[in-house]
Amino acid sequence: MNYGYAHLNGEQVPELEEGDEELRFFIQLYHFTVYHLALKNKRVLEIGSGRGGGGAFVARYHQPQEYIGVDFSQKAVQLANKLHDHIPNLKFVCGDAENLPFDDNSFDAVINVESSHCYGNMDAFLQEVTRVLKSGGIFSWTDFRTKRKLAYLNNSFGQSSLTLVRGETITENVIKALDGIHDKKMAVIDDYVPRILKSIFMQFAGVKYSKVYNAFVNGDTIYLGKVFEAP
């Protein structure tokens, strides 16, 4: 699960296979992260791959030679491999974003979607991204930060050896996606979450009028997308 991305003002909407339509908003956040990258026949790493749905989309639609998702949770990795073992160019492994289990200069592209806000050391993470990327490789990052943490984030990016290629603020796109996903999320929470835990799950899911949702609406939390090139 991610907060999703909805297109605004006539932006071109990606064509999806029929079976992917129900996940459109979630998939579109990954589409936003990778649509401008030439990933075909490339070696791609996703850091913070979770249950693997985003990786499955990229592996199928963008046809990298190999797509590896790495996640800190062993259970998430096991589930992702089980759910997506029919996709030949896709696999998931367990690892730490701040100490990646890969050789230097081994990937053409690295992507990171709505995960880095959980990391303890953004500087160490960016050092690892730079280390595993080939010279001229691309790092595409999508995530949110509260206003008070933006200075630290920008300093981390500025202190790295990565060169900024593109940067966008997509908060409005995310809010529109949260609006579009709201009813479906609430139905799942009502059906599967015990009453005592519903409030926690509603916050985690960012449903309408939750603290997470309101923070996006009032501007206290900003959602960003950035693309960098490795030295």
Z-matrix of the N, CA and C atoms (Angstrom, degrees):
N
C 1 1.453
C 2 1.524 1 109.79
N 3 1.335 2 115.92 1 134.23
C 4 1.455 3 121.44 2 167.08
C 5 1.527 4 107.51 3 -131.47
N 6 1.323 5 117.55 4 178.68
C 7 1.458 6 120.14 5 -176.10
C 8 1.525 7 112.85 6 -78.60
N 9 1.327 8 117.12 7 -14.41
C 10 1.450 9 120.48 8 173.54
C 11 1.520 10 114.17 9 89.06
N 12 1.320 11 114.21 10 170.72
C 13 1.465 12 122.40 11 -179.45
C 14 1.521 13 107.69 12 -144.64
N 15 1.326 14 116.17 13 129.32
C 16 1.463 15 121.76 14 175.82
C 17 1.519 16 108.92 15 -118.37
N 18 1.315 17 116.55 16 141.74
C 19 1.453 18 121.07 17 -178.35
C 20 1.526 19 110.86 18 -79.63
N 21 1.333 20 116.34 19 146.04
C 22 1.451 21 123.53 20 -178.09
C 23 1.524 22 110.64 21 -121.54
N 24 1.328 23 115.95 22 152.55
C 25 1.467 24 122.28 23 167.93
C 26 1.516 25 113.92 24 51.35
N 27 1.321 26 116.27 25 47.47
C 28 1.463 27 119.74 26 173.01
C 29 1.504 28 115.62 27 78.02
N 30 1.350 29 118.56 28 12.23
C 31 1.463 30 120.20 29 175.60
C 32 1.534 31 109.52 30 -58.28
N 33 1.316 32 115.93 31 145.38
C 34 1.459 33 119.93 32 -179.44
C 35 1.526 34 110.82 33 -69.12
N 36 1.322 35 115.82 34 127.61
C 37 1.451 36 122.24 35 -179.78
C 38 1.526 37 109.09 36 -90.54
N 39 1.325 38 119.20 37 131.96
C 40 1.466 39 120.51 38 -178.32
C 41 1.527 40 111.74 39 -66.90
N 42 1.317 41 115.51 40 143.91
C 43 1.459 42 120.49 41 174.69
C 44 1.526 43 108.78 42 -79.18
N 45 1.330 44 116.14 43 132.60
C 46 1.459 45 121.52 44 -178.95
C 47 1.521 46 110.14 45 -122.99
N 48 1.324 47 114.82 46 152.13
C 49 1.450 48 119.36 47 172.85
C 50 1.523 49 109.12 48 -66.05
N 51 1.330 50 115.74 49 154.01
C 52 1.460 51 120.59 50 -174.03
C 53 1.530 52 112.37 51 -54.27
N 54 1.309 53 117.30 52 -41.04
C 55 1.452 54 120.91 53 -178.28
C 56 1.513 55 114.71 54 -68.26
N 57 1.348 56 117.16 55 -13.98
C 58 1.458 57 121.32 56 -178.68
C 59 1.525 58 112.69 57 -97.03
N 60 1.321 59 118.17 58 -8.82
C 61 1.459 60 121.35 59 -173.01
C 62 1.524 61 112.81 60 -59.39
N 63 1.326 62 118.46 61 -39.55
C 64 1.457 63 120.11 62 -177.07
C 65 1.528 64 112.43 63 -66.18
N 66 1.327 65 116.12 64 -16.62
C 67 1.465 66 121.14 65 179.27
C 68 1.529 67 111.62 66 -105.75
N 69 1.324 68 117.01 67 17.38
C 70 1.463 69 121.23 68 -169.89
C 71 1.523 70 113.16 69 -52.78
N 72 1.322 71 119.15 70 -51.20
C 73 1.466 72 120.28 71 -175.23
C 74 1.523 73 111.49 72 -60.84
N 75 1.337 74 117.29 73 -41.00
C 76 1.460 75 120.61 74 178.96
C 77 1.527 76 110.87 75 -66.48
N 78 1.334 77 115.96 76 -43.63
C 79 1.462 78 121.05 77 179.35
C 80 1.520 79 110.73 78 -63.40
N 81 1.322 80 116.99 79 -36.92
C 82 1.463 81 119.84 80 -176.38
C 83 1.528 82 112.67 81 -65.89
N 84 1.336 83 117.99 82 -24.37
C 85 1.460 84 118.31 83 174.16
C 86 1.529 85 109.94 84 -67.88
N 87 1.326 86 116.94 85 -39.16
C 88 1.469 87 120.14 86 174.90
C 89 1.521 88 110.91 87 -68.57
N 90 1.323 89 116.11 88 -39.57
C 91 1.470 90 119.39 89 177.52
C 92 1.528 91 109.84 90 -59.00
N 93 1.328 92 117.28 91 -45.47
C 94 1.464 93 120.81 92 177.59
C 95 1.519 94 111.08 93 -57.51
N 96 1.326 95 116.96 94 -38.44
C 97 1.462 96 121.76 95 -175.96
C 98 1.520 97 112.33 96 -71.14
N 99 1.346 98 118.07 97 -31.21
C 100 1.475 99 119.82 98 -171.03
C 101 1.534 100 115.22 99 -120.75
N 102 1.339 101 118.89 100 -6.42
C 103 1.469 102 118.47 101 -170.00
C 104 1.524 103 113.36 102 -60.96
N 105 1.315 104 117.40 103 -28.37
C 106 1.467 105 122.22 104 -176.84
C 107 1.527 106 112.05 105 -90.00
N 108 1.329 107 118.33 106 -1.08
C 109 1.457 108 121.96 107 -178.12
C 110 1.526 109 110.41 108 -96.32
N 111 1.301 110 116.93 109 142.49
C 112 1.468 111 121.61 110 175.67
C 113 1.521 112 107.61 111 -92.64
N 114 1.323 113 116.75 112 91.06
C 115 1.460 114 121.39 113 -172.71
C 116 1.523 115 113.67 114 -97.85
N 117 1.306 116 118.39 115 -10.02
C 118 1.462 117 120.18 116 -176.64
C 119 1.524 118 110.80 117 -59.18
N 120 1.336 119 114.80 118 129.23
C 121 1.467 120 123.42 119 179.33
C 122 1.537 121 113.40 120 64.67
N 123 1.323 122 117.01 121 18.20
C 124 1.460 123 121.40 122 178.21
C 125 1.528 124 110.41 123 -103.33
N 126 1.314 125 115.62 124 164.73
C 127 1.473 126 121.76 125 176.71
C 128 1.529 127 107.64 126 -99.85
N 129 1.331 128 115.57 127 119.15
C 130 1.462 129 121.29 128 -170.19
C 131 1.529 130 110.14 129 -122.62
N 132 1.325 131 115.52 130 138.22
C 133 1.463 132 122.00 131 176.16
C 134 1.523 133 108.80 132 -117.73
N 135 1.332 134 116.15 133 130.99
C 136 1.459 135 120.66 134 168.40
C 137 1.523 136 108.74 135 -108.65
N 138 1.308 137 116.33 136 127.10
C 139 1.459 138 122.26 137 178.04
C 140 1.519 139 108.53 138 -101.03
N 141 1.334 140 116.13 139 123.91
C 142 1.454 141 120.44 140 -175.41
C 143 1.519 142 111.21 141 83.78
N 144 1.324 143 116.47 142 54.97
C 145 1.470 144 121.72 143 -170.30
C 146 1.519 145 114.12 144 -85.80
N 147 1.337 146 118.87 145 -9.64
C 148 1.453 147 121.45 146 175.34
C 149 1.518 148 113.09 147 56.72
N 150 1.328 149 116.16 148 -133.44
C 151 1.461 150 121.52 149 -178.59
C 152 1.527 151 113.12 150 -83.61
N 153 1.332 152 116.72 151 0.40
C 154 1.454 153 120.37 152 167.91
C 155 1.512 154 117.75 153 90.23
N 156 1.325 155 118.32 154 3.98
C 157 1.459 156 119.30 155 -178.58
C 158 1.519 157 113.30 156 -63.89
N 159 1.321 158 116.81 157 -41.43
C 160 1.462 159 120.24 158 178.59
C 161 1.510 160 111.62 159 -66.25
N 162 1.334 161 116.07 160 -41.71
C 163 1.455 162 119.82 161 177.54
C 164 1.513 163 112.17 162 -62.12
N 165 1.331 164 116.25 163 -38.88
C 166 1.463 165 120.47 164 178.37
C 167 1.527 166 110.67 165 -61.97
N 168 1.322 167 116.74 166 -41.32
C 169 1.463 168 120.66 167 176.87
C 170 1.521 169 111.54 168 -60.64
N 171 1.327 170 116.63 169 -50.29
C 172 1.470 171 119.92 170 -177.38
C 173 1.525 172 110.74 171 -64.57
N 174 1.322 173 117.27 172 -42.96
C 175 1.465 174 120.58 173 -178.99
C 176 1.527 175 111.40 174 -61.80
N 177 1.319 176 117.41 175 -38.86
C 178 1.466 177 120.80 176 -177.68
C 179 1.527 178 112.81 177 -79.20
N 180 1.324 179 117.51 178 -42.63
C 181 1.460 180 121.15 179 -172.28
C 182 1.528 181 113.01 180 -87.94
N 183 1.322 182 117.56 181 -29.06
C 184 1.471 183 120.22 182 -173.67
C 185 1.527 184 113.00 183 -109.09
N 186 1.295 185 117.81 184 -6.38
C 187 1.460 186 124.94 185 168.38
C 188 1.533 187 115.42 186 53.48
N 189 1.323 188 117.96 187 50.23
C 190 1.468 189 118.29 188 171.65
C 191 1.525 190 109.63 189 -67.34
N 192 1.314 191 115.76 190 156.04
C 193 1.473 192 119.40 191 175.32
C 194 1.525 193 109.96 192 -60.77
N 195 1.330 194 115.69 193 -43.38
C 196 1.462 195 121.51 194 178.58
C 197 1.512 196 109.13 195 -147.31
N 198 1.320 197 115.69 196 134.93
C 199 1.463 198 121.86 197 177.39
C 200 1.524 199 107.33 198 -125.17
N 201 1.324 200 115.87 199 116.94
C 202 1.456 201 121.22 200 -179.80
C 203 1.528 202 108.51 201 -113.30
N 204 1.320 203 115.83 202 126.37
C 205 1.449 204 121.00 203 173.42
C 206 1.514 205 109.65 204 -103.79
N 207 1.320 206 116.88 205 132.27
C 208 1.457 207 121.37 206 178.82
C 209 1.520 208 108.74 207 -118.55
N 210 1.326 209 116.37 208 135.74
C 211 1.456 210 120.76 209 -179.12
C 212 1.529 211 109.33 210 -143.49
N 213 1.328 212 116.01 211 150.11
C 214 1.460 213 121.27 212 -177.55
C 215 1.527 214 111.82 213 -72.55
N 216 1.340 215 116.49 214 -26.20
C 217 1.459 216 121.30 215 -176.28
C 218 1.528 217 111.51 216 -87.76
N 219 1.327 218 116.25 217 117.85
C 220 1.463 219 120.84 218 178.20
C 221 1.530 220 110.61 219 -63.07
N 222 1.329 221 117.28 220 -37.54
C 223 1.462 222 120.38 221 179.51
C 224 1.528 223 111.30 222 -64.72
N 225 1.318 224 116.56 223 -40.43
C 226 1.463 225 120.22 224 178.19
C 227 1.526 226 110.71 225 -64.06
N 228 1.322 227 116.79 226 -40.96
C 229 1.464 228 121.51 227 179.22
C 230 1.522 229 110.49 228 -63.87
N 231 1.310 230 116.96 229 -45.53
C 232 1.461 231 120.66 230 178.96
C 233 1.519 232 111.16 231 -61.29
N 234 1.325 233 117.25 232 -43.17
C 235 1.459 234 120.83 233 179.52
C 236 1.524 235 111.05 234 -66.06
N 237 1.335 236 117.01 235 -42.59
C 238 1.466 237 120.64 236 -179.76
C 239 1.518 238 111.22 237 -61.79
N 240 1.312 239 117.55 238 -43.83
C 241 1.468 240 120.52 239 178.73
C 242 1.528 241 111.09 240 -64.57
N 243 1.324 242 116.85 241 -36.35
C 244 1.459 243 120.68 242 179.08
C 245 1.530 244 111.24 243 -68.93
N 246 1.320 245 116.84 244 -43.22
C 247 1.464 246 121.16 245 -177.03
C 248 1.519 247 112.93 246 -70.33
N 249 1.336 248 116.73 247 -31.23
C 250 1.462 249 120.09 248 -169.20
C 251 1.526 250 113.47 249 -122.08
N 252 1.331 251 117.48 250 24.12
C 253 1.462 252 119.99 251 -176.94
C 254 1.523 253 113.31 252 -70.26
N 255 1.341 254 117.58 253 -7.06
C 256 1.468 255 121.21 254 178.44
C 257 1.523 256 112.20 255 -85.25
N 258 1.329 257 117.60 256 -4.69
C 259 1.474 258 121.10 257 -179.16
C 260 1.529 259 107.49 258 -99.23
N 261 1.327 260 118.33 259 110.27
C 262 1.472 261 120.86 260 -167.76
C 263 1.522 262 115.41 261 -67.85
N 264 1.325 263 118.29 262 -27.37
C 265 1.471 264 120.27 263 -176.50
C 266 1.526 265 112.73 264 -97.38
N 267 1.335 266 116.73 265 18.51
C 268 1.460 267 121.76 266 -174.02
C 269 1.526 268 110.82 267 -127.98
N 270 1.335 269 116.08 268 133.45
C 271 1.466 270 119.75 269 172.46
C 272 1.520 271 109.14 270 -151.79
N 273 1.338 272 115.16 271 161.58
C 274 1.453 273 121.45 272 -176.90
C 275 1.524 274 109.76 273 -129.15
N 276 1.336 275 115.20 274 140.29
C 277 1.455 276 120.91 275 -179.54
C 278 1.522 277 109.06 276 -134.85
N 279 1.317 278 115.23 277 159.43
C 280 1.461 279 120.97 278 179.45
C 281 1.529 280 109.41 279 -89.49
N 282 1.335 281 116.15 280 137.91
C 283 1.450 282 119.33 281 179.23
C 284 1.516 283 112.17 282 -175.76
N 285 1.320 284 115.55 283 167.71
C 286 1.457 285 124.12 284 -176.71
C 287 1.523 286 109.11 285 -102.27
N 288 1.331 287 117.34 286 128.18
C 289 1.462 288 122.13 287 -179.32
C 290 1.522 289 112.80 288 -59.59
N 291 1.337 290 116.76 289 -24.32
C 292 1.452 291 121.11 290 -178.35
C 293 1.527 292 112.62 291 -98.25
N 294 1.338 293 115.89 292 3.09
C 295 1.472 294 121.41 293 177.78
C 296 1.524 295 107.82 294 -156.43
N 297 1.313 296 116.41 295 71.16
C 298 1.460 297 121.74 296 -169.92
C 299 1.530 298 112.23 297 -69.61
N 300 1.327 299 117.20 298 140.12
C 301 1.469 300 121.14 299 -177.89
C 302 1.529 301 112.94 300 -86.68
N 303 1.332 302 117.31 301 50.73
C 304 1.461 303 121.73 302 -177.39
C 305 1.524 304 109.89 303 -137.15
N 306 1.326 305 115.01 304 155.73
C 307 1.462 306 120.71 305 179.85
C 308 1.526 307 111.56 306 -71.25
N 309 1.324 308 115.38 307 160.90
C 310 1.464 309 121.24 308 173.27
C 311 1.531 310 109.97 309 -61.44
N 312 1.322 311 115.85 310 149.04
C 313 1.474 312 122.36 311 171.19
C 314 1.532 313 112.49 312 52.82
N 315 1.325 314 116.92 313 46.16
C 316 1.459 315 118.90 314 -172.79
C 317 1.528 316 115.23 315 -113.94
N 318 1.359 317 118.16 316 -3.72
C 319 1.462 318 120.10 317 -178.45
C 320 1.524 319 111.37 318 -130.29
N 321 1.332 320 114.77 319 144.28
C 322 1.463 321 120.96 320 176.16
C 323 1.523 322 111.38 321 -80.23
N 324 1.311 323 116.35 322 -28.92
C 325 1.459 324 120.93 323 -179.12
C 326 1.521 325 109.94 324 -149.32
N 327 1.321 326 115.58 325 146.50
C 328 1.457 327 123.03 326 173.59
C 329 1.519 328 107.61 327 -126.80
N 330 1.339 329 117.26 328 134.10
C 331 1.449 330 120.33 329 175.53
C 332 1.524 331 109.28 330 -123.83
N 333 1.335 332 114.72 331 152.75
C 334 1.460 333 121.43 332 -177.59
C 335 1.526 334 107.50 333 -148.10
N 336 1.330 335 116.01 334 112.63
C 337 1.459 336 121.48 335 -172.53
C 338 1.523 337 110.66 336 -117.62
N 339 1.320 338 116.18 337 116.36
C 340 1.465 339 123.41 338 172.44
C 341 1.529 340 112.67 339 47.68
N 342 1.320 341 115.28 340 49.46
C 343 1.462 342 120.64 341 -176.72
C 344 1.520 343 112.81 342 -134.42
N 345 1.332 344 117.96 343 -34.11
C 346 1.459 345 120.69 344 -169.03
C 347 1.526 346 113.37 345 -68.29
N 348 1.335 347 118.46 346 -19.08
C 349 1.467 348 119.59 347 178.16
C 350 1.529 349 111.54 348 -65.64
N 351 1.329 350 117.15 349 -13.31
C 352 1.468 351 121.70 350 178.38
C 353 1.527 352 112.79 351 -91.85
N 354 1.330 353 118.44 352 -8.75
C 355 1.457 354 120.77 353 -173.14
C 356 1.527 355 110.98 354 -79.76
N 357 1.317 356 114.96 355 146.97
C 358 1.451 357 119.78 356 -179.90
C 359 1.517 358 114.05 357 -77.16
N 360 1.344 359 117.32 358 -29.40
C 361 1.463 360 121.23 359 -174.17
C 362 1.525 361 109.41 360 -139.28
N 363 1.319 362 116.13 361 97.68
C 364 1.463 363 120.90 362 -177.83
C 365 1.523 364 110.88 363 -64.68
N 366 1.313 365 117.41 364 -35.43
C 367 1.467 366 120.97 365 -179.47
C 368 1.530 367 110.86 366 -63.47
N 369 1.337 368 116.31 367 -44.49
C 370 1.465 369 120.45 368 178.97
C 371 1.519 370 110.57 369 -64.06
N 372 1.324 371 116.77 370 -39.55
C 373 1.458 372 121.31 371 177.69
C 374 1.526 373 110.67 372 -60.15
N 375 1.321 374 117.98 373 -47.52
C 376 1.465 375 120.75 374 -178.26
C 377 1.531 376 111.47 375 -67.20
N 378 1.322 377 117.03 376 -32.75
C 379 1.464 378 119.78 377 174.93
C 380 1.521 379 110.90 378 -62.79
N 381 1.332 380 116.46 379 -40.13
C 382 1.456 381 120.83 380 178.41
C 383 1.528 382 111.72 381 -68.53
N 384 1.316 383 116.76 382 -40.54
C 385 1.470 384 120.39 383 175.91
C 386 1.522 385 110.05 384 -57.49
N 387 1.313 386 116.59 385 -48.65
C 388 1.464 387 121.65 386 -179.62
C 389 1.524 388 110.98 387 -62.48
N 390 1.311 389 116.77 388 -39.56
C 391 1.468 390 121.25 389 -177.82
C 392 1.530 391 112.06 390 -63.32
N 393 1.333 392 117.18 391 -43.93
C 394 1.475 393 119.83 392 -174.32
C 395 1.526 394 112.50 393 -83.98
N 396 1.321 395 118.23 394 -14.34
C 397 1.464 396 120.54 395 178.23
C 398 1.522 397 111.34 396 -79.02
N 399 1.314 398 115.40 397 142.58
C 400 1.461 399 120.92 398 170.58
C 401 1.525 400 109.22 399 -70.09
N 402 1.315 401 117.43 400 158.28
C 403 1.460 402 121.28 401 176.03
C 404 1.526 403 109.35 402 -58.31
N 405 1.324 404 116.34 403 128.30
C 406 1.460 405 120.49 404 -176.76
C 407 1.515 406 113.83 405 83.02
N 408 1.340 407 117.55 406 -0.39
C 409 1.457 408 121.34 407 178.19
C 410 1.518 409 111.57 408 -68.09
N 411 1.323 410 116.50 409 163.17
C 412 1.451 411 122.46 410 -173.57
C 413 1.530 412 111.41 411 -112.06
N 414 1.327 413 114.96 412 136.21
C 415 1.460 414 122.75 413 173.15
C 416 1.520 415 107.85 414 -115.32
N 417 1.341 416 116.95 415 117.53
C 418 1.464 417 121.79 416 178.53
C 419 1.518 418 108.92 417 -112.75
N 420 1.320 419 116.03 418 122.42
C 421 1.466 420 123.56 419 -170.15
C 422 1.524 421 109.83 420 -125.16
N 423 1.325 422 116.38 421 134.38
C 424 1.460 423 122.15 422 178.24
C 425 1.508 424 108.38 423 -137.95
N 426 1.349 425 117.37 424 123.30
C 427 1.462 426 119.52 425 -178.33
C 428 1.532 427 109.31 426 -171.56
N 429 1.330 428 115.91 427 177.15
C 430 1.463 429 121.76 428 -178.99
C 431 1.522 430 110.26 429 -121.03
N 432 1.342 431 114.56 430 158.55
C 433 1.457 432 122.00 431 174.75
C 434 1.523 433 109.23 432 -147.61
N 435 1.329 434 115.60 433 148.92
C 436 1.456 435 119.06 434 170.16
C 437 1.532 436 108.16 435 -71.57
N 438 1.303 437 116.04 436 157.54
C 439 1.462 438 120.61 437 -178.51
C 440 1.523 439 112.16 438 -56.04
N 441 1.338 440 115.64 439 -39.13
C 442 1.468 441 118.50 440 -175.68
C 443 1.528 442 112.56 441 -70.73
N 444 1.338 443 117.69 442 -14.90
C 445 1.464 444 120.81 443 -179.99
C 446 1.532 445 112.70 444 -101.93
N 447 1.325 446 116.96 445 -0.57
C 448 1.469 447 119.66 446 -177.75
C 449 1.524 448 112.36 447 -66.22
N 450 1.311 449 117.03 448 -37.05
C 451 1.470 450 119.81 449 -178.85
C 452 1.526 451 110.45 450 -62.93
N 453 1.335 452 116.63 451 -44.35
C 454 1.464 453 120.07 452 178.20
C 455 1.521 454 110.47 453 -62.75
N 456 1.331 455 116.57 454 -43.45
C 457 1.456 456 120.37 455 179.20
C 458 1.524 457 111.12 456 -59.83
N 459 1.324 458 116.05 457 -49.85
C 460 1.465 459 119.46 458 -177.90
C 461 1.522 460 111.47 459 -64.61
N 462 1.327 461 117.06 460 -34.55
C 463 1.464 462 119.92 461 176.68
C 464 1.522 463 110.82 462 -65.87
N 465 1.339 464 116.92 463 -39.18
C 466 1.461 465 120.33 464 178.52
C 467 1.515 466 111.08 465 -62.71
N 468 1.320 467 116.35 466 -45.65
C 469 1.462 468 119.40 467 177.66
C 470 1.531 469 110.75 468 -64.07
N 471 1.332 470 116.17 469 -41.38
C 472 1.459 471 120.05 470 -178.51
C 473 1.515 472 113.44 471 -66.37
N 474 1.342 473 117.54 472 -33.25
C 475 1.455 474 121.67 473 -179.28
C 476 1.531 475 112.53 474 -80.18
N 477 1.324 476 116.87 475 -16.23
C 478 1.462 477 119.48 476 177.66
C 479 1.520 478 109.72 477 -75.49
N 480 1.326 479 116.49 478 169.02
C 481 1.469 480 120.34 479 178.30
C 482 1.525 481 111.64 480 -91.93
N 483 1.315 482 116.97 481 7.04
C 484 1.463 483 121.41 482 177.86
C 485 1.524 484 110.33 483 -76.32
N 486 1.331 485 116.06 484 145.09
C 487 1.459 486 122.01 485 179.45
C 488 1.518 487 109.87 486 -105.24
N 489 1.335 488 116.74 487 124.66
C 490 1.458 489 121.03 488 -179.82
C 491 1.530 490 110.22 489 -68.68
N 492 1.335 491 115.18 490 127.29
C 493 1.462 492 121.81 491 178.63
C 494 1.527 493 110.97 492 -104.64
N 495 1.328 494 116.29 493 -37.81
C 496 1.466 495 120.22 494 -176.62
C 497 1.517 496 109.10 495 -154.00
N 498 1.318 497 117.17 496 142.13
C 499 1.451 498 121.45 497 176.80
C 500 1.516 499 111.02 498 -143.86
N 501 1.326 500 116.67 499 135.16
C 502 1.461 501 121.51 500 -179.18
C 503 1.523 502 109.91 501 -139.54
N 504 1.323 503 115.40 502 151.12
C 505 1.456 504 122.33 503 168.95
C 506 1.522 505 107.74 504 -102.80
N 507 1.329 506 116.57 505 124.04
C 508 1.471 507 120.34 506 -173.40
C 509 1.534 508 111.30 507 -122.81
N 510 1.326 509 116.97 508 26.30
C 511 1.461 510 120.33 509 -178.07
C 512 1.522 511 111.87 510 -56.86
N 513 1.331 512 117.88 511 -43.90
C 514 1.463 513 120.83 512 -178.42
C 515 1.531 514 111.11 513 -63.77
N 516 1.318 515 116.57 514 -36.74
C 517 1.471 516 120.18 515 177.21
C 518 1.523 517 111.11 516 -63.97
N 519 1.323 518 115.66 517 -39.16
C 520 1.464 519 120.81 518 -179.24
C 521 1.528 520 110.35 519 -69.99
N 522 1.321 521 117.75 520 -42.34
C 523 1.466 522 120.89 521 177.87
C 524 1.527 523 110.44 522 -59.71
N 525 1.323 524 116.76 523 -44.64
C 526 1.463 525 120.28 524 179.32
C 527 1.527 526 110.74 525 -62.33
N 528 1.339 527 116.84 526 -38.06
C 529 1.469 528 120.13 527 177.15
C 530 1.524 529 110.91 528 -66.23
N 531 1.331 530 117.37 529 -43.53
C 532 1.459 531 120.68 530 178.33
C 533 1.528 532 110.99 531 -59.98
N 534 1.329 533 116.31 532 -37.90
C 535 1.466 534 119.89 533 175.65
C 536 1.527 535 110.74 534 -63.02
N 537 1.326 536 115.67 535 -42.80
C 538 1.456 537 120.35 536 -176.93
C 539 1.520 538 113.57 537 -70.47
N 540 1.330 539 117.01 538 -27.62
C 541 1.461 540 121.78 539 -176.76
C 542 1.530 541 111.72 540 -92.49
N 543 1.321 542 117.12 541 -12.45
C 544 1.471 543 121.97 542 -169.09
C 545 1.525 544 113.57 543 -51.32
N 546 1.310 545 117.06 544 -53.82
C 547 1.472 546 119.96 545 -174.42
C 548 1.531 547 111.43 546 -61.98
N 549 1.324 548 116.70 547 -40.10
C 550 1.463 549 120.30 548 -179.72
C 551 1.532 550 110.66 549 -66.19
N 552 1.325 551 117.09 550 -42.09
C 553 1.460 552 120.31 551 178.52
C 554 1.528 553 110.86 552 -63.26
N 555 1.318 554 116.92 553 -43.36
C 556 1.456 555 120.57 554 -178.69
C 557 1.532 556 111.15 555 -64.41
N 558 1.333 557 116.48 556 -37.22
C 559 1.461 558 120.16 557 178.74
C 560 1.528 559 110.67 558 -64.03
N 561 1.348 560 116.56 559 -41.93
C 562 1.468 561 120.50 560 178.87
C 563 1.522 562 110.45 561 -65.84
N 564 1.339 563 117.20 562 -43.74
C 565 1.463 564 120.96 563 179.38
C 566 1.528 565 110.47 564 -62.37
N 567 1.324 566 117.12 565 -43.69
C 568 1.468 567 120.59 566 179.98
C 569 1.525 568 111.72 567 -63.59
N 570 1.338 569 116.38 568 -36.41
C 571 1.463 570 120.39 569 -175.42
C 572 1.524 571 113.42 570 -80.02
N 573 1.339 572 117.30 571 -33.07
C 574 1.463 573 119.36 572 -167.58
C 575 1.525 574 115.91 573 -120.32
N 576 1.325 575 118.35 574 -15.54
C 577 1.465 576 120.14 575 -174.20
C 578 1.530 577 109.95 576 -100.92
N 579 1.338 578 117.78 577 129.12
C 580 1.462 579 120.25 578 176.57
C 581 1.526 580 111.15 579 -57.29
N 582 1.297 581 115.62 580 146.73
C 583 1.463 582 121.24 581 -174.87
C 584 1.523 583 112.90 582 -52.85
N 585 1.314 584 116.69 583 -41.31
C 586 1.463 585 121.27 584 -175.94
C 587 1.532 586 112.07 585 -65.69
N 588 1.342 587 117.08 586 -21.55
C 589 1.467 588 121.02 587 -176.83
C 590 1.527 589 113.01 588 -104.34
N 591 1.326 590 118.15 589 -2.63
C 592 1.470 591 120.52 590 -173.25
C 593 1.527 592 112.84 591 -60.51
N 594 1.318 593 117.06 592 -40.80
C 595 1.467 594 119.87 593 -178.87
C 596 1.528 595 111.27 594 -61.66
N 597 1.330 596 116.91 595 -40.87
C 598 1.462 597 121.34 596 179.01
C 599 1.530 598 110.55 597 -64.18
N 600 1.320 599 115.90 598 -44.96
C 601 1.462 600 119.50 599 -179.71
C 602 1.523 601 111.42 600 -66.27
N 603 1.314 602 117.84 601 -35.62
C 604 1.469 603 120.49 602 178.69
C 605 1.523 604 111.06 603 -64.32
N 606 1.330 605 116.27 604 -38.25
C 607 1.465 606 119.60 605 176.19
C 608 1.524 607 111.03 606 -66.34
N 609 1.339 608 115.52 607 -46.56
C 610 1.461 609 120.80 608 -178.98
C 611 1.531 610 111.06 609 -59.92
N 612 1.335 611 116.58 610 -38.77
C 613 1.463 612 121.12 611 -177.20
C 614 1.521 613 113.01 612 -80.36
N 615 1.329 614 117.71 613 -12.82
C 616 1.456 615 120.31 614 179.65
C 617 1.516 616 113.45 615 68.55
N 618 1.332 617 117.21 616 36.70
C 619 1.465 618 119.42 617 179.53
C 620 1.525 619 109.49 618 -66.99
N 621 1.326 620 116.95 619 166.79
C 622 1.459 621 121.85 620 -177.87
C 623 1.521 622 111.35 621 -54.36
N 624 1.334 623 114.10 622 135.02
C 625 1.457 624 123.82 623 174.36
C 626 1.529 625 113.56 624 71.99
N 627 1.318 626 117.62 625 6.59
C 628 1.461 627 120.12 626 168.78
C 629 1.529 628 108.18 627 -72.35
N 630 1.332 629 116.70 628 167.50
C 631 1.465 630 120.01 629 178.74
C 632 1.523 631 111.16 630 -61.52
N 633 1.327 632 116.18 631 -38.43
C 634 1.464 633 120.30 632 178.94
C 635 1.524 634 110.52 633 -63.16
N 636 1.311 635 116.34 634 -49.28
C 637 1.468 636 121.49 635 -180.00
C 638 1.526 637 110.69 636 -60.74
N 639 1.325 638 117.20 637 -47.88
C 640 1.459 639 120.97 638 -178.02
C 641 1.522 640 111.93 639 -62.84
N 642 1.334 641 116.88 640 -33.67
C 643 1.465 642 120.21 641 178.93
C 644 1.529 643 111.14 642 -64.94
N 645 1.327 644 117.14 643 -37.03
C 646 1.465 645 119.72 644 174.35
C 647 1.526 646 110.72 645 -66.50
N 648 1.327 647 116.78 646 -43.80
C 649 1.468 648 121.38 647 -176.21
C 650 1.523 649 111.64 648 -65.66
N 651 1.334 650 117.75 649 -42.76
C 652 1.464 651 118.96 650 -176.89
C 653 1.526 652 113.57 651 -87.20
N 654 1.340 653 117.22 652 -0.50
C 655 1.463 654 120.77 653 174.50
C 656 1.507 655 115.43 654 88.56
N 657 1.333 656 117.93 655 4.97
C 658 1.463 657 119.79 656 178.21
C 659 1.527 658 111.90 657 -72.70
N 660 1.329 659 116.89 658 -24.52
C 661 1.465 660 122.02 659 176.80
C 662 1.526 661 108.77 660 -122.78
N 663 1.317 662 115.93 661 133.45
C 664 1.463 663 122.90 662 -176.21
C 665 1.521 664 109.15 663 -115.32
N 666 1.325 665 116.25 664 135.63
C 667 1.469 666 120.96 665 177.57
C 668 1.524 667 107.97 666 -105.37
N 669 1.335 668 115.68 667 129.35
C 670 1.464 669 121.98 668 -171.73
C 671 1.519 670 112.06 669 -126.68
N 672 1.307 671 115.68 670 153.59
C 673 1.457 672 122.27 671 170.02
C 674 1.516 673 109.40 672 -131.88
N 675 1.336 674 117.68 673 128.60
C 676 1.459 675 121.28 674 -177.73
C 677 1.519 676 110.67 675 -135.69
N 678 1.311 677 116.10 676 147.78
C 679 1.458 678 122.17 677 176.32
C 680 1.523 679 108.63 678 -127.20
N 681 1.345 680 115.84 679 132.92
C 682 1.455 681 122.19 680 -178.12
C 683 1.517 682 110.99 681 -126.67
N 684 1.324 683 115.68 682 157.96
C 685 1.459 684 121.50 683 174.32
C 686 1.524 685 109.01 684 -115.82
N 687 1.333 686 116.15 685 137.31
C 688 1.462 687 121.23 686 179.85
C 689 1.521 688 110.16 687 -78.51
N 690 1.335 689 117.06 688 149.41
C 691 1.471 690 120.16 689 -179.69
C 692 1.521 691 112.66 690 -68.21
